[in-house]
């Protein structure tokens, strides 16, 4: 009797992980070997960097079986093209040692917690250098048994720089690729990709200058060809998001390497034939500088942008409740009210006040009062639309602006919010839950009222005090009949 193994078991998950890692290793190594004739002048080997980036993006730990099959995939790719099994196995194991080294450093000992900082880029570069040294050292092991085949020190240095150059060019762009799990990511820290720049003509200028500088590299050539794209890359790093800048730097570096292989001046074949080992090392250092400076600059600008956003958020939001601060709420509400053309259904404004909040502080302490404010704010924010403005005006008093919302819809939302707050249960020091209620005052700029924010706040404040005078735990709308504002009225019950 045959039995099927569920896909949710640990064994089946390890098999699936090992299979796709082995396939990725084989395909990356095979593609790098096919492109090697065009990249050999810079001794550039992209497979290790791309594979390391793919593995670092995984949340789950990499199991030993996955590492074993990854090494088999790397060796099989070399064997499929070279046909020499011992050399293929030695090269595959050397590549695997480098990938494992950088994964161990960046995933375990020196994790990249935030790629949008220069420190993370420097950490990535140093880890890439360590991985390159391990790969080159592992590749030199067969030379101990065959001294005649041992490479010269210049060749070793060129191989080391080539491996490191691969990590510098390919690792960060792979790590910066957007993830598929969009929910849960902080929206203010997400890059929106390069396509968003196409809507703005002025933002296309840095990319056009980069293309023009790369064309000049092919047309002019010579010793200064490496520096031609440098200014354009710095301009791109200053203008574009880090994701875009990293990929543009990758394309520029690969373009320079391919242009060198194509034989820009002094003539096809002459430069390639006269390219000594030390000249290749100088070329690799130049490409390395061409890559690292824009990457460090774009990461520094990204970190500064994140700091400015966090500072603005700290200024615009209340520390305790997470609601907008009073100045930010006032500024946003005025923008809605002055919008041209005005909203078709007008704008609703509410003032919300937690009932008997002083009594809660006196009986249960200020810590309990803070918990009430936080839970109240969380409940309201989860019940409103993303475009609505919710702010703390002071103490237990909050404001809410509902753009493009009719008066009838505003009263319905007020009743729904009142019901949500009434369901709050807070368990503090006793088993008896603490319950809270809210009184709401409503004003609407479609009632013929002055559209100024101060006037609307004054009318909403009058309606709020009317709700408190009528017994609290209810809403009142300025200009509507009193009976219609009661929480226990039949019409309000139907709206709930």
C-alpha positions as CSV (number, residue, x, y, z in Angstrom):
1,X,0.0,0.0,0.0
2,X,1.6,3.3,-1.1
3,X,1.6,6.3,1.1
4,X,1.9,9.9,0.0
5,X,4.0,12.3,2.0
6,X,2.1,15.5,2.9
7,X,3.7,18.7,1.5
8,X,3.6,20.3,4.9
9,X,6.1,18.0,6.6
10,X,9.6,19.1,7.4
11,X,11.1,16.4,5.2
12,X,9.1,17.4,2.1
13,X,9.8,21.1,2.6
14,X,13.6,20.3,2.8
15,X,13.3,18.3,-0.4
16,X,11.5,21.2,-2.2
17,X,14.0,23.7,-0.9
18,X,17.0,21.6,-2.0
19,X,15.5,21.0,-5.4
20,X,15.0,24.6,-6.3
21,X,18.3,25.7,-4.9
22,X,20.1,23.0,-6.9
23,X,18.2,24.1,-10.0
24,X,19.1,27.8,-9.4
25,X,22.7,27.0,-8.8
26,X,23.0,24.9,-12.0
27,X,21.2,27.6,-14.2
28,X,23.2,30.5,-12.7
29,X,26.6,28.7,-13.1
30,X,25.6,27.5,-16.6
31,X,24.6,31.0,-17.7
32,X,27.8,32.5,-16.2
33,X,30.0,29.9,-18.1
34,X,28.2,30.8,-21.3
35,X,28.9,34.5,-20.8
36,X,32.4,33.9,-19.6
37,X,34.1,34.7,-22.9
38,X,32.7,38.2,-22.7
39,X,33.5,38.6,-19.0
40,X,36.9,37.0,-18.8
41,X,38.8,40.2,-19.2
42,X,37.5,41.3,-15.9
43,X,37.5,37.8,-14.5
44,X,33.9,38.5,-13.6
45,X,31.8,35.6,-12.2
46,X,28.2,36.6,-11.4
47,X,26.8,33.2,-10.4
48,X,28.0,33.2,-6.8
49,X,26.8,36.7,-6.1
50,X,23.3,36.1,-7.6
51,X,23.0,32.7,-5.8
52,X,24.0,34.3,-2.5
53,X,21.5,37.0,-2.9
54,X,18.7,34.6,-3.6
55,X,19.6,32.5,-0.6
56,X,19.9,35.6,1.7
57,X,16.4,36.6,0.7
58,X,14.9,33.4,2.1
59,X,13.4,33.7,5.5
60,X,13.8,29.9,6.3
61,X,17.2,28.5,7.3
62,X,19.1,26.7,4.5
63,X,19.3,23.0,5.3
64,X,22.5,20.8,4.8
65,X,20.8,18.9,1.9
66,X,20.2,22.2,0.1
67,X,23.9,23.1,0.4
68,X,24.9,19.7,-0.8
69,X,22.7,19.8,-3.9
70,X,23.7,23.4,-4.6
71,X,27.3,22.3,-4.8
72,X,26.3,19.4,-7.1
73,X,24.4,21.9,-9.3
74,X,27.5,24.2,-9.5
75,X,29.8,21.3,-10.4
76,X,27.4,19.8,-12.9
77,X,27.1,23.1,-14.7
78,X,30.9,23.2,-15.1
79,X,31.1,19.6,-16.1
80,X,28.4,20.0,-18.8
81,X,30.5,22.6,-20.6
82,X,34.1,21.7,-19.7
83,X,33.7,18.0,-19.6
84,X,36.5,17.5,-17.0
85,X,35.0,16.1,-13.9
86,X,37.8,16.7,-11.3
87,X,38.2,20.3,-12.3
88,X,34.4,20.8,-12.4
89,X,34.0,19.3,-8.9
90,X,36.9,21.5,-7.6
91,X,35.5,24.6,-9.1
92,X,31.9,23.9,-7.9
93,X,33.1,23.2,-4.3
94,X,35.2,26.4,-4.4
95,X,32.1,28.4,-5.5
96,X,30.0,26.7,-2.9
97,X,32.5,27.6,-0.1
98,X,32.3,31.3,-1.1
99,X,28.5,31.4,-1.3
100,X,28.3,29.6,2.1
101,X,30.8,32.1,3.6
102,X,28.9,35.2,2.6
103,X,25.5,33.6,3.6
104,X,26.9,32.7,7.0
105,X,28.3,36.2,7.6
106,X,25.3,38.2,6.4
107,X,22.6,35.8,7.7
108,X,24.1,34.8,11.0
109,X,27.0,36.9,12.3
110,X,26.5,40.2,10.6
111,X,22.9,40.4,9.3
112,X,21.8,43.1,7.0
113,X,18.9,44.5,9.0
114,X,18.4,47.6,6.8
115,X,19.8,47.8,3.3
116,X,19.0,51.5,3.1
117,X,22.1,52.6,5.0
118,X,25.8,53.0,3.9
119,X,26.8,50.8,6.8
120,X,24.9,47.9,5.3
121,X,26.5,48.4,1.9
122,X,30.0,48.5,3.5
123,X,29.1,45.3,5.5
124,X,28.0,43.7,2.2
125,X,31.2,44.6,0.5
126,X,33.4,43.3,3.3
127,X,31.5,40.1,3.4
128,X,31.9,39.8,-0.4
129,X,35.6,40.2,0.0
130,X,35.8,37.5,2.6
131,X,33.7,35.1,0.4
132,X,35.9,35.9,-2.6
133,X,39.0,35.1,-0.5
134,X,37.5,31.8,0.5
135,X,36.6,30.9,-3.1
136,X,40.1,31.7,-4.4
137,X,41.7,29.8,-1.5
138,X,39.6,26.8,-2.1
139,X,40.4,26.9,-5.8
140,X,44.1,26.9,-5.1
141,X,44.0,23.7,-3.1
142,X,44.5,21.4,-6.2
143,X,47.8,23.4,-6.8
144,X,49.3,22.0,-3.7
145,X,49.4,18.5,-5.3
146,X,50.4,19.8,-8.7
147,X,52.9,22.7,-8.2
148,X,53.4,23.1,-12.0
149,X,49.7,24.2,-12.4
150,X,49.8,26.7,-9.5
151,X,48.9,30.2,-10.7
152,X,51.1,33.3,-10.3
153,X,50.4,35.8,-7.5
154,X,49.1,38.3,-10.1
155,X,46.6,35.8,-11.4
156,X,45.5,35.1,-7.8
157,X,45.0,38.8,-7.1
158,X,43.0,39.2,-10.4
159,X,40.8,36.3,-9.6
160,X,40.2,37.6,-6.1
161,X,39.2,41.0,-7.5
162,X,37.0,39.4,-10.1
163,X,35.1,37.4,-7.5
164,X,34.7,40.5,-5.3
165,X,33.6,42.6,-8.3
166,X,30.9,40.1,-8.9
167,X,29.6,40.5,-5.4
168,X,29.8,44.3,-5.7
169,X,27.9,44.4,-8.9
170,X,25.2,41.8,-8.5
171,X,24.5,41.2,-4.8
172,X,22.9,44.5,-3.8
173,X,20.5,44.7,-6.8
174,X,19.3,41.1,-6.1
175,X,18.8,41.9,-2.4
176,X,16.9,45.1,-3.2
177,X,14.4,43.3,-5.5
178,X,10.8,43.9,-4.1
179,X,9.3,41.0,-2.3
180,X,6.0,39.5,-3.2
181,X,4.6,39.8,0.3
182,X,3.3,43.4,-0.1
183,X,1.1,43.4,3.0
184,X,2.9,44.1,6.2
185,X,5.7,46.2,4.6
186,X,5.9,49.8,5.8
187,X,4.6,51.8,2.8
188,X,6.8,54.8,3.5
189,X,10.0,52.6,3.3
190,X,9.1,50.8,0.1
191,X,10.7,51.7,-3.2
192,X,8.3,52.0,-6.0
193,X,10.5,50.8,-8.8
194,X,12.0,52.5,-11.8
195,X,8.8,52.7,-13.8
196,X,7.4,55.5,-11.7
197,X,10.1,57.8,-13.0
198,X,8.8,57.5,-16.6
199,X,5.8,59.7,-15.8
200,X,8.1,62.6,-15.1
201,X,10.1,63.9,-18.1
202,X,12.7,65.7,-15.9
203,X,13.4,62.4,-14.1
204,X,14.4,60.8,-17.3
205,X,17.4,63.1,-17.8
206,X,19.9,61.1,-15.5
207,X,19.0,57.9,-17.3
208,X,19.4,59.5,-20.7
209,X,22.8,60.9,-19.6
210,X,23.9,57.4,-18.5
211,X,23.0,55.9,-21.8
212,X,24.8,58.7,-23.6
213,X,28.0,58.2,-21.5
214,X,28.0,54.5,-22.2
215,X,27.7,55.2,-25.9
216,X,30.7,57.5,-25.6
217,X,32.6,54.7,-23.9
218,X,32.2,52.6,-27.1
219,X,32.9,55.5,-29.5
220,X,35.9,57.0,-27.7
221,X,37.4,54.2,-25.7
222,X,40.8,54.8,-24.2
223,X,42.0,55.0,-20.6
224,X,39.3,57.5,-19.6
225,X,36.4,55.4,-20.8
226,X,35.8,54.0,-17.3
227,X,35.2,57.5,-15.9
228,X,32.7,58.6,-18.5
229,X,29.6,57.0,-16.9
230,X,30.7,58.0,-13.4
231,X,29.1,61.4,-13.2
232,X,25.9,60.1,-14.7
233,X,25.8,57.3,-12.1
234,X,26.2,59.8,-9.3
235,X,23.4,61.9,-10.8
236,X,21.2,58.8,-11.0
237,X,22.0,58.0,-7.4
238,X,21.0,61.5,-6.4
239,X,17.7,61.4,-8.4
240,X,16.4,57.9,-8.3
241,X,15.5,55.4,-5.5
242,X,18.1,53.0,-4.3
243,X,16.6,50.1,-6.1
244,X,16.8,51.9,-9.4
245,X,20.3,53.3,-8.8
246,X,21.7,49.8,-8.0
247,X,20.3,48.3,-11.1
248,X,21.5,51.2,-13.3
249,X,25.0,50.8,-11.8
250,X,24.8,47.0,-12.5
251,X,23.9,47.7,-16.2
252,X,26.6,50.3,-16.5
253,X,29.3,48.0,-15.1
254,X,28.3,45.1,-17.3
255,X,28.2,47.5,-20.2
256,X,31.7,48.7,-19.5
257,X,33.0,45.1,-19.3
258,X,31.3,44.1,-22.5
259,X,32.5,47.3,-24.2
260,X,36.1,46.4,-23.2
261,X,35.6,42.9,-24.6
262,X,34.2,44.3,-27.8
263,X,37.6,46.1,-28.2
264,X,37.2,49.8,-28.0
265,X,40.3,51.8,-29.0
266,X,43.1,51.5,-29.7
267,X,41.4,49.0,-31.9
268,X,39.7,45.6,-31.9
269,X,42.0,42.9,-30.7
270,X,44.9,45.3,-29.8
271,X,43.6,46.1,-26.4
272,X,42.7,42.6,-25.6
273,X,46.0,41.3,-26.8
274,X,48.0,43.8,-24.8
275,X,45.9,43.5,-21.6
276,X,48.4,42.2,-19.0
277,X,47.5,40.9,-15.6
278,X,48.3,44.1,-13.8
279,X,46.3,46.1,-16.4
280,X,43.4,43.8,-15.7
281,X,43.7,44.4,-12.0
282,X,43.7,48.2,-12.6
283,X,40.6,47.7,-14.7
284,X,38.9,45.7,-12.0
285,X,39.7,48.4,-9.4
286,X,38.3,51.1,-11.7
287,X,35.0,49.1,-12.2
288,X,34.9,48.5,-8.5
289,X,35.1,52.3,-7.8
290,X,32.6,52.9,-10.6
291,X,30.1,50.7,-8.7
292,X,30.7,51.4,-5.0
293,X,30.5,55.2,-5.0
294,X,27.0,55.4,-6.5
295,X,25.8,52.5,-4.2
296,X,27.1,54.3,-1.1
297,X,25.7,57.6,-2.2
298,X,22.2,56.1,-3.0
299,X,22.2,54.3,0.3
300,X,23.2,57.5,2.2
301,X,20.4,59.4,0.5
302,X,17.9,56.6,1.2
303,X,18.9,56.6,4.9
304,X,18.5,60.4,5.0
305,X,15.1,60.2,3.4
306,X,14.0,57.6,5.9
307,X,15.2,59.8,8.7
308,X,13.3,62.8,7.4
309,X,10.2,60.7,7.0
310,X,10.5,59.3,10.6
311,X,11.1,62.8,11.9
312,X,8.1,64.1,10.0
313,X,6.0,61.2,11.3
314,X,7.2,62.0,14.9
315,X,6.2,65.6,14.4
316,X,2.9,64.8,12.7
317,X,1.7,62.0,15.0
318,X,0.9,61.8,18.7
319,X,3.4,59.6,20.5
320,X,0.9,57.8,22.7
321,X,-2.1,57.1,20.4
322,X,-0.5,57.2,16.9
323,X,-3.2,59.7,15.8
324,X,-2.3,62.9,14.0
325,X,-1.1,65.7,16.1
326,X,-3.2,68.8,16.3
327,X,-1.1,70.9,13.9
328,X,-0.9,68.0,11.3
329,X,-4.7,67.4,11.7
330,X,-5.4,71.1,11.2
331,X,-3.1,71.3,8.2
332,X,-4.7,68.3,6.5
333,X,-8.2,69.4,7.2
334,X,-7.6,72.8,5.7
335,X,-6.2,71.2,2.5
336,X,-9.4,69.1,2.2
337,X,-11.7,72.1,2.8
338,X,-9.8,74.3,0.3
339,X,-9.6,71.6,-2.4
340,X,-10.5,72.7,-5.9
341,X,-12.8,71.5,-7.3
342,X,-14.6,70.9,-4.0
343,X,-15.7,67.4,-3.1
344,X,-19.1,66.5,-4.7
345,X,-20.7,65.4,-1.4
346,X,-18.9,67.9,0.8
347,X,-16.8,67.1,3.9
348,X,-17.9,65.9,7.2
349,X,-16.1,66.8,10.5
350,X,-16.5,65.1,13.9
351,X,-15.3,65.9,17.3
352,X,-15.1,62.8,19.6
353,X,-14.7,62.9,23.3
354,X,-14.3,59.9,25.6
355,X,-17.0,60.0,28.3
356,X,-16.0,60.3,31.9
357,X,-12.3,60.1,31.1
358,X,-11.3,62.0,34.2
359,X,-13.2,59.5,36.3
360,X,-11.2,56.7,34.7
361,X,-7.9,58.4,35.6
362,X,-9.0,59.0,39.2
363,X,-10.2,55.4,39.8
364,X,-7.7,53.4,37.8
365,X,-4.7,55.6,37.4
366,X,-3.1,57.4,34.5
367,X,-1.6,54.2,33.1
368,X,-5.1,52.9,32.6
369,X,-6.1,56.2,31.1
370,X,-3.2,55.8,28.6
371,X,-4.4,52.3,27.7
372,X,-7.9,53.7,27.1
373,X,-6.6,56.4,24.8
374,X,-4.5,53.9,22.8
375,X,-7.3,51.3,22.5
376,X,-9.8,54.0,21.5
377,X,-7.4,55.4,18.9
378,X,-6.7,52.0,17.5
379,X,-10.5,51.2,17.3
380,X,-11.2,54.4,15.4
381,X,-8.3,54.1,13.0
382,X,-9.3,50.6,12.0
383,X,-12.9,51.6,11.4
384,X,-12.3,54.6,9.0
385,X,-11.0,54.9,5.5
386,X,-7.4,55.5,4.6
387,X,-8.1,59.0,3.3
388,X,-9.9,60.1,6.4
389,X,-8.0,62.3,8.9
390,X,-8.0,61.3,12.5
391,X,-6.1,63.4,15.0
392,X,-5.8,64.0,18.7
393,X,-6.8,67.6,19.5
394,X,-5.9,67.4,23.2
395,X,-6.5,65.2,26.2
396,X,-9.3,62.8,25.5
397,X,-10.7,64.9,22.6
398,X,-10.1,63.8,19.0
399,X,-11.1,65.1,15.6
400,X,-12.1,63.3,12.4
401,X,-12.4,64.7,8.9
402,X,-14.4,62.6,6.3
403,X,-13.6,64.0,2.8
404,X,-16.3,63.6,0.1
405,X,-18.8,62.3,2.5
406,X,-22.4,63.5,2.7
407,X,-24.1,64.6,5.9
408,X,-26.2,61.4,6.0
409,X,-23.2,59.2,5.5
410,X,-21.3,61.2,8.2
411,X,-24.1,60.5,10.7
412,X,-24.1,56.8,9.8
413,X,-20.3,56.6,10.3
414,X,-20.7,58.4,13.7
415,X,-23.2,55.8,14.8
416,X,-21.0,53.0,13.7
417,X,-18.0,54.5,15.5
418,X,-20.1,54.9,18.6
419,X,-21.0,51.3,18.5
420,X,-17.4,50.2,18.0
421,X,-16.2,52.1,21.0
422,X,-19.1,50.8,23.1
423,X,-17.8,47.2,22.4
424,X,-14.3,48.0,23.8
425,X,-13.4,45.9,26.8
426,X,-10.2,46.6,28.8
427,X,-9.1,44.2,31.5
428,X,-6.9,46.1,33.9
429,X,-6.4,45.1,37.6
430,X,-9.6,43.2,38.1
431,X,-11.6,40.6,36.3
432,X,-14.4,43.1,35.6
433,X,-13.7,44.7,32.2
434,X,-13.5,48.5,31.8
435,X,-16.0,49.8,29.3
436,X,-15.9,53.2,27.7
437,X,-18.3,55.2,25.6
438,X,-17.8,58.3,23.3
439,X,-19.8,61.4,22.6
440,X,-19.6,62.8,19.0
441,X,-20.4,66.2,17.6
442,X,-20.9,66.5,13.8
443,X,-20.6,69.4,11.4
444,X,-20.8,69.4,7.6
445,X,-19.7,72.0,5.1
446,X,-22.7,71.2,2.9
447,X,-25.2,72.6,5.4
448,X,-24.6,76.2,4.3
449,X,-22.1,76.7,7.1
450,X,-18.9,78.7,6.5
451,X,-16.3,76.4,5.0
452,X,-13.5,77.6,7.3
453,X,-12.1,75.0,9.6
454,X,-12.4,77.2,12.7
455,X,-16.1,77.7,12.1
456,X,-16.7,74.0,11.5
457,X,-14.8,73.0,14.6
458,X,-16.9,75.5,16.6
459,X,-20.1,74.0,15.3
460,X,-18.9,70.4,15.9
461,X,-17.9,71.4,19.4
462,X,-21.3,72.8,20.1
463,X,-22.9,69.6,18.8
464,X,-20.5,67.6,21.0
465,X,-21.6,69.4,24.2
466,X,-25.2,69.0,23.2
467,X,-24.6,65.2,23.0
468,X,-23.0,65.3,26.5
469,X,-25.9,67.3,27.9
470,X,-28.3,64.7,26.5
471,X,-26.6,61.9,28.4
472,X,-23.4,61.0,26.5
473,X,-22.7,57.8,24.4
474,X,-24.4,59.4,21.4
475,X,-23.9,61.7,18.5
476,X,-25.4,65.1,17.7
477,X,-25.2,66.9,14.3
478,X,-25.2,70.6,14.1
479,X,-28.5,71.7,12.5
480,X,-30.3,68.4,12.9
481,X,-33.2,67.8,15.3
482,X,-32.3,66.7,18.8
483,X,-34.4,63.5,18.7
484,X,-32.6,62.4,15.7
485,X,-29.2,62.5,17.4
486,X,-30.0,60.1,20.3
487,X,-28.1,56.8,20.3
488,X,-31.3,54.9,21.4
489,X,-33.5,56.5,18.7
490,X,-35.0,53.9,16.2
491,X,-33.4,55.6,13.2
492,X,-30.0,55.5,14.7
493,X,-30.5,51.9,15.7
494,X,-31.2,51.0,12.1
495,X,-28.1,52.7,10.9
496,X,-25.9,50.6,13.3
